[in-house]
């Protein structure tokens, strides 16, 4: 049974059990078991000014703190309770450790100051228990030490065993001085909720440092307006297994959005090389970023993957990503992975994979961006060994200054079933390579006026196989080039039934960018190698099926 404890200051109506939140927590500790603490909104004083200490909680102790009550006799919450640090203190609002289970509901945790001795100003957690937040904001908190492992809002470190951080509906981490949330150590962070928000923090919205992992499932503008990165995934400690962090939408009609994060939307780093830390995404949108690369390594690209153990997988089927069941949404063209309406900093690519990092981008819309290049693997900056695979995606109506695709310095950049069309800007060539191990393009469309391959590119390491393009400048004799213009369905980049490139490649299966089946054999078109169309989309005009008369015998 729950121990029910009511908290109200002197003069509060009702039979209040304790006058302060701290005294209620201390009382619950003595009771043991499961306790729920109902906290009044302290209508007279408006704010509870306390630094809450919940240290060395035993595993047998469970405490839920629920705010928003008008008085100690109220039957249900009516808003939020504001909890702030004691004025002038340099300690977090909540300091929690141990192995107990803690829930915080209907609270506004504000104006905490972690000073120089703590890792967060709002909630500083270290232990092997559980912390769950619901209908709660953590805002306007800060601390004096701005490092990758510190947070203005929530620092959550698993220590001494596995720890769990969970967000239920309506949790807002916003306007904190430095990172919004940092998860590290032996911790897991799980969000599968409506209206999770990491907004306008002066660091990154969320930092996940290995061996910690996260699974972030929500929808709408989840990561927005942070001064550094929307989300940074980093391997800082070794582990024996591949680690996976997931980002996905839980709403089939609404993607999870990254917007207006100053240094970049997604950053994955791993300087150690092992283990790999895979950031897996599905049904997300990266948009409306005007990026700055000043003062900060890795900054300036919407997506950056750096380091020999860093890996990004966008909407891959299978591979190393295992999404929770709500993420198994059919990936429609408008509800897939979208990178749109971003402006990279001067000289920066939109998607950059460097220093041995690896990325797979599959079923993505990439449109209306401004950047030096769309895809780059460390072009011209020294040994890379990076790997970037891009498949079944549309790259259209971007403004580019250097090249659409750049592969450099020992890297692998493999492009398959892409449609490039209507990209503009000052770029002079579509593809460029500078001593890569391999730059490969297959079953794709490059509908651009610019020469195909830049002069000086390492042609022996550049392979083009079944590419529909307006010209073959820079290609060599072994490349399979179809020089022609695609015919698109009006107001789209889907091939019309009679276009060049229809029924050109061998059947492989799978779906196109619209989620429609591939390998549709189009009526009246002679197959070149098979029924599969070039580019991101498959023409859906079915093959003619003849009538047949079956008889049982001949006489």
Secondary structure, 3 states (H helix, E strand, C coil): CCEEEEECCCCCCCCCCECCHHHHHHHHHHHCEEEEEEEECCCCCCEEECCEEEEEECCCEEEEEEEEECCCCCCCCCCCEEEECCCCCCCCCEEEEECCEEEEECEEEECCECCCCCCECCEEEEECCEEEEECEEEECCECCCCCCCCECCEEEEEEEEEEEEEECCCEEEECCCCCCEEEEEEEEEEEECCCEEEECCCCCCEEEEECCEEEEEECEEEEECCCCEEEEEEECCCCCCCEEEEEEECECCECEEEECCCCEEEEEECCCCCCCEEEEEECEEEECCECCCCCCCCCCCCEEEECCCEEEEECCCCCCCCCCHHHCCCCECCECEEEECCECCCCCCCEEEECCCEEEEECEEEECCEEEEEEEECCCCCCCCCEEEEEEEEEECCEEEEEEEEEECCCEEEEEEEEEECCECCCCEEEEEECCCEEEEEEEEEECCCEEECCCCCHHHEEEEEEEECCCCCCCCCCEEEECCCCECCCCCCECCCCCCCCCECCCCCECCCCCECCCCCCCCCCCCCCECCCCCCCCCCCCCCCCCCCCCCC
